[in-house]
Amino acid sequence: MPEVVVYALQGRTVDQKRALVKDITDAVVKNFGAPLDAVTVQIVECPPTDKGKGKGGVLFSDR
């Protein structure tokens, strides 16, 4: 039972998430040979105030 977790900033639409889950599921089925109904994809979102990147650790909300 393959499980894929995607970490992302908040702000994507339900349609974008639906498309991503479908594409990831299809890739796992193709490349791992897993049954379609065995694949789980979870999207974990956080607000831009809770994530930082780059030199100096700048918050995404401050970019």
N, C-alpha and C positions, 0 to 999 in steps of 0.2 A: 504494500500500500504506500506508494510514493506520496510524500507531502512536501509542498513547496510553500515557503513563507516569503512574502514580498513586503519589505519595509518601504514606506513612502510618506511624503508629506501630504497632509490633507489638501483637498481641493479638486480631486478628479471627480468626474460625473459617474453616475451609475453605469451609463453606457460604456464609458472608457474602462471601468473596472470589469464589466461583463466581457468586453472584447479581450482584455488582458488575460482573464481567467481562462477563456476559451483557447487562446493562442498557447498559453503555458500548458494547459491540459493536453492539447494536440501534440505539442513537442515532447512531453513526457511519454505519451502513448507511442509515438513514433520511435523515439530514441531508447526508451527503456523496455518497450514491448509490454507495458502494463495495460490491463484492461481499462477501458474508459471510465467505468464506474469505481475504479480503485484509486483514482487520482484525487487528491485534495489540494486546493490552493487557498491560502489565507492571505488577505491583504491587511497589514497592520499599519494604521495611519497615526501620525502625530502632528500636532500643530507646529507651524514654523518657529514658534517661540521655544519649542522643546528640542530643537536639533540645530547643531552647528557644524561648520566645516571650514577648512582652509586655514591659512596662516592666522594665528591669533584666535582661532576658535570663534569665528563670527557666527552669530545666530542667523538662520535663514530669514527670520523676520527683519533683520537689520541689513540685509543685503540689498 
